[in-house]
Structures are given as C-alpha cells and as structure tokens.
C-alpha cells in the first residue's frame, strides 16, 4: 500500500509517519516498503507501529 492509501484507511497513521519523518504529501503515492528502503528504515518496525494503532 502507498502512504496515502494507509493514511486514508487509518488517519492516525500520519502520527507514525511523522515519528519516522515520512511525508505522505510528496512521497505519498509511493509504497511504504519503497519509502522505508529509501529512508533506511526498518519496514517491520514501521508496520508494527502502524498495527498498534
């Protein structure tokens, strides 16, 4: 899913994105896995935080 799709499904996801300094505006059309890879983030950690919402 893209950042925008995730934010639409769970509006509080933007809180998690902010913690990881992910921008759902300009990079929002990109898949979460790709964004995490490009930012050197642990995808599983981000997913864990999103699931905790």
C-alpha positions, -999 to +999 in steps of 0.1 A: +000+000+000+011+036-006+014+061+022-017+078+010-037+046+010-026+038+045-035+073+057-069+071+041-076+037+058-062+048+092-059+086+096-038+082+127-011+067+105+002+102+099+013+102+135+035+072+128+048+087+096+057+119+115+077+098+140+097+083+112+099+116+093+079+102+063+060+127+042+026+115+030+023+146+008+051+144-018+060+108-013+025+096-005+020+079-038+048+055-032+046+021-015+055+020+022+082-006+015+099+015-011+098+046+011+113+027+041+140+013+019+149+047+005+150+062+040+169+033+055+141+024+079+131-010+092+099-018+074+088-043+101+092-016+129+071+008+109+045-018+103+045-028+139+038+008+149+010+011+123-006-021+135-005-008+171-029+020+161 
